[in-house]
Every structure is written in structure tokens, then in C-alpha cells.
Amino acid sequence: MRVIEEMRSSANKKTSIAITGNSTK
């Protein structure tokens, strides 16, 4: 179950970074 949480957190970080990058453009 821990692996799922880690994957979710990493996915959230990637999405947040992508959103910030898009907004910057």
C-alpha cells in the first residue's frame, strides 16, 4: 500500500509542475 501512496505523491508533483509550467507560458 505504501508504494501506491508514493506513486500518487510523485504523480501529484509532476502534475503540479506541469500546471505551473503551462501557466508560465
CHARMM internal coordinates of N, CA and C (Angstrom, degrees):
IC EDIT
DIST 1 N 1 CA 1.4869
DIST 1 CA 1 C 1.5344
ANGL 1 N 1 CA 1 C 109.77
DIST 1 C 2 N 1.3167
ANGL 1 CA 1 C 2 N 116.41
DIHE 1 N 1 CA 1 C 2 N -29.94
DIST 2 N 2 CA 1.4743
ANGL 1 C 2 N 2 CA 118.68
DIHE 1 CA 1 C 2 N 2 CA -178.61
DIST 2 CA 2 C 1.5313
ANGL 2 N 2 CA 2 C 109.84
DIHE 1 C 2 N 2 CA 2 C -64.11
DIST 2 C 3 N 1.3171
ANGL 2 CA 2 C 3 N 116.69
DIHE 2 N 2 CA 2 C 3 N -38.33
DIST 3 N 3 CA 1.4746
ANGL 2 C 3 N 3 CA 119.95
DIHE 2 CA 2 C 3 N 3 CA -177.63
DIST 3 CA 3 C 1.5284
ANGL 3 N 3 CA 3 C 109.56
DIHE 2 C 3 N 3 CA 3 C -59.44
DIST 3 C 4 N 1.3218
ANGL 3 CA 3 C 4 N 116.72
DIHE 3 N 3 CA 3 C 4 N -41.07
DIST 4 N 4 CA 1.4801
ANGL 3 C 4 N 4 CA 119.51
DIHE 3 CA 3 C 4 N 4 CA -178.75
DIST 4 CA 4 C 1.5305
ANGL 4 N 4 CA 4 C 109.41
DIHE 3 C 4 N 4 CA 4 C -61.41
DIST 4 C 5 N 1.3191
ANGL 4 CA 4 C 5 N 116.59
DIHE 4 N 4 CA 4 C 5 N -44.36
DIST 5 N 5 CA 1.4773
ANGL 4 C 5 N 5 CA 119.41
DIHE 4 CA 4 C 5 N 5 CA -179.73
DIST 5 CA 5 C 1.5280
ANGL 5 N 5 CA 5 C 110.11
DIHE 4 C 5 N 5 CA 5 C -60.93
DIST 5 C 6 N 1.3223
ANGL 5 CA 5 C 6 N 116.65
DIHE 5 N 5 CA 5 C 6 N -43.51
DIST 6 N 6 CA 1.4759
ANGL 5 C 6 N 6 CA 119.60
DIHE 5 CA 5 C 6 N 6 CA 179.92
DIST 6 CA 6 C 1.5304
ANGL 6 N 6 CA 6 C 110.27
DIHE 5 C 6 N 6 CA 6 C -61.92
DIST 6 C 7 N 1.3352
ANGL 6 CA 6 C 7 N 116.24
DIHE 6 N 6 CA 6 C 7 N -44.18
DIST 7 N 7 CA 1.4668
ANGL 6 C 7 N 7 CA 119.58
DIHE 6 CA 6 C 7 N 7 CA -179.80
DIST 7 CA 7 C 1.5256
ANGL 7 N 7 CA 7 C 109.72
DIHE 6 C 7 N 7 CA 7 C -61.57
DIST 7 C 8 N 1.3371
ANGL 7 CA 7 C 8 N 115.89
DIHE 7 N 7 CA 7 C 8 N -42.24
DIST 8 N 8 CA 1.4740
ANGL 7 C 8 N 8 CA 119.12
DIHE 7 CA 7 C 8 N 8 CA -178.96
DIST 8 CA 8 C 1.5311
ANGL 8 N 8 CA 8 C 109.59
DIHE 7 C 8 N 8 CA 8 C -63.24
DIST 8 C 9 N 1.3209
ANGL 8 CA 8 C 9 N 117.60
DIHE 8 N 8 CA 8 C 9 N -46.48
DIST 9 N 9 CA 1.4642
ANGL 8 C 9 N 9 CA 120.76
DIHE 8 CA 8 C 9 N 9 CA -178.83
DIST 9 CA 9 C 1.5284
ANGL 9 N 9 CA 9 C 109.77
DIHE 8 C 9 N 9 CA 9 C -60.83
DIST 9 C 10 N 1.3193
ANGL 9 CA 9 C 10 N 117.45
DIHE 9 N 9 CA 9 C 10 N -44.77
DIST 10 N 10 CA 1.4781
ANGL 9 C 10 N 10 CA 120.76
DIHE 9 CA 9 C 10 N 10 CA 179.86
DIST 10 CA 10 C 1.5212
ANGL 10 N 10 CA 10 C 109.58
DIHE 9 C 10 N 10 CA 10 C -63.01
DIST 10 C 11 N 1.3245
ANGL 10 CA 10 C 11 N 117.50
DIHE 10 N 10 CA 10 C 11 N -41.00
DIST 11 N 11 CA 1.4736
ANGL 10 C 11 N 11 CA 121.05
DIHE 10 CA 10 C 11 N 11 CA 179.87
DIST 11 CA 11 C 1.5228
ANGL 11 N 11 CA 11 C 108.99
DIHE 10 C 11 N 11 CA 11 C -63.84
DIST 11 C 12 N 1.3340
ANGL 11 CA 11 C 12 N 117.30
DIHE 11 N 11 CA 11 C 12 N -41.57
DIST 12 N 12 CA 1.4654
ANGL 11 C 12 N 12 CA 120.46
DIHE 11 CA 11 C 12 N 12 CA 179.90
DIST 12 CA 12 C 1.5358
ANGL 12 N 12 CA 12 C 109.70
DIHE 11 C 12 N 12 CA 12 C -62.59
DIST 12 C 13 N 1.3067
ANGL 12 CA 12 C 13 N 116.80
DIHE 12 N 12 CA 12 C 13 N -42.77
DIST 13 N 13 CA 1.4694
ANGL 12 C 13 N 13 CA 119.79
DIHE 12 CA 12 C 13 N 13 CA 179.19
DIST 13 CA 13 C 1.5282
ANGL 13 N 13 CA 13 C 109.96
DIHE 12 C 13 N 13 CA 13 C -60.95
DIST 13 C 14 N 1.3330
ANGL 13 CA 13 C 14 N 117.15
DIHE 13 N 13 CA 13 C 14 N -45.37
DIST 14 N 14 CA 1.4717
ANGL 13 C 14 N 14 CA 120.36
DIHE 13 CA 13 C 14 N 14 CA -179.51
DIST 14 CA 14 C 1.5239
ANGL 14 N 14 CA 14 C 110.29
DIHE 13 C 14 N 14 CA 14 C -61.16
DIST 14 C 15 N 1.3281
ANGL 14 CA 14 C 15 N 116.77
DIHE 14 N 14 CA 14 C 15 N -45.28
DIST 15 N 15 CA 1.4680
ANGL 14 C 15 N 15 CA 120.28
DIHE 14 CA 14 C 15 N 15 CA -178.64
DIST 15 CA 15 C 1.5271
ANGL 15 N 15 CA 15 C 109.83
DIHE 14 C 15 N 15 CA 15 C -63.81
DIST 15 C 16 N 1.3377
ANGL 15 CA 15 C 16 N 116.78
DIHE 15 N 15 CA 15 C 16 N -44.22
DIST 16 N 16 CA 1.4668
ANGL 15 C 16 N 16 CA 119.79
DIHE 15 CA 15 C 16 N 16 CA -179.69
DIST 16 CA 16 C 1.5270
ANGL 16 N 16 CA 16 C 109.62
DIHE 15 C 16 N 16 CA 16 C -61.23
DIST 16 C 17 N 1.3270
ANGL 16 CA 16 C 17 N 117.57
DIHE 16 N 16 CA 16 C 17 N -42.94
DIST 17 N 17 CA 1.4721
ANGL 16 C 17 N 17 CA 121.04
DIHE 16 CA 16 C 17 N 17 CA 179.42
DIST 17 CA 17 C 1.5301
ANGL 17 N 17 CA 17 C 109.41
DIHE 16 C 17 N 17 CA 17 C -62.74
DIST 17 C 18 N 1.3350
ANGL 17 CA 17 C 18 N 116.74
DIHE 17 N 17 CA 17 C 18 N -42.58
DIST 18 N 18 CA 1.4680
ANGL 17 C 18 N 18 CA 120.69
DIHE 17 CA 17 C 18 N 18 CA -179.37
DIST 18 CA 18 C 1.5219
ANGL 18 N 18 CA 18 C 109.12
DIHE 17 C 18 N 18 CA 18 C -63.40
DIST 18 C 19 N 1.3232
ANGL 18 CA 18 C 19 N 117.53
DIHE 18 N 18 CA 18 C 19 N -41.68
DIST 19 N 19 CA 1.4767
ANGL 18 C 19 N 19 CA 120.84
DIHE 18 CA 18 C 19 N 19 CA -178.50
DIST 19 CA 19 C 1.5287
ANGL 19 N 19 CA 19 C 109.12
DIHE 18 C 19 N 19 CA 19 C -63.08
DIST 19 C 20 N 1.3271
ANGL 19 CA 19 C 20 N 116.76
DIHE 19 N 19 CA 19 C 20 N -46.45
DIST 20 N 20 CA 1.4623
ANGL 19 C 20 N 20 CA 119.85
DIHE 19 CA 19 C 20 N 20 CA -179.28
DIST 20 CA 20 C 1.5221
ANGL 20 N 20 CA 20 C 109.96
DIHE 19 C 20 N 20 CA 20 C -62.55
DIST 20 C 21 N 1.3142
ANGL 20 CA 20 C 21 N 117.04
DIHE 20 N 20 CA 20 C 21 N -40.63
DIST 21 N 21 CA 1.4626
ANGL 20 C 21 N 21 CA 121.40
DIHE 20 CA 20 C 21 N 21 CA 179.49
DIST 21 CA 21 C 1.5201
ANGL 21 N 21 CA 21 C 109.97
DIHE 20 C 21 N 21 CA 21 C -62.83
DIST 21 C 22 N 1.3192
ANGL 21 CA 21 C 22 N 117.20
DIHE 21 N 21 CA 21 C 22 N -42.86
DIST 22 N 22 CA 1.4685
ANGL 21 C 22 N 22 CA 120.11
DIHE 21 CA 21 C 22 N 22 CA -179.43
DIST 22 CA 22 C 1.5264
ANGL 22 N 22 CA 22 C 110.00
DIHE 21 C 22 N 22 CA 22 C -66.18
DIST 22 C 23 N 1.3309
ANGL 22 CA 22 C 23 N 117.37
DIHE 22 N 22 CA 22 C 23 N -43.58
DIST 23 N 23 CA 1.4631
ANGL 22 C 23 N 23 CA 120.71
DIHE 22 CA 22 C 23 N 23 CA -179.02
DIST 23 CA 23 C 1.5316
ANGL 23 N 23 CA 23 C 109.36
DIHE 22 C 23 N 23 CA 23 C -63.08
DIST 23 C 24 N 1.3349
ANGL 23 CA 23 C 24 N 116.77
DIHE 23 N 23 CA 23 C 24 N -35.22
DIST 24 N 24 CA 1.4658
ANGL 23 C 24 N 24 CA 119.73
DIHE 23 CA 23 C 24 N 24 CA 179.72
DIST 24 CA 24 C 1.5278
ANGL 24 N 24 CA 24 C 109.87
DIHE 23 C 24 N 24 CA 24 C -62.28
DIST 24 C 25 N 1.3326
ANGL 24 CA 24 C 25 N 115.57
DIHE 24 N 24 CA 24 C 25 N -37.64
DIST 25 N 25 CA 1.4665
ANGL 24 C 25 N 25 CA 118.80
DIHE 24 CA 24 C 25 N 25 CA -179.88
DIST 25 CA 25 C 1.5198
ANGL 25 N 25 CA 25 C 108.65
DIHE 24 C 25 N 25 CA 25 C -67.65
END
COOR INIT
IC SEED 1 N 1 CA 1 C
IC BUILD
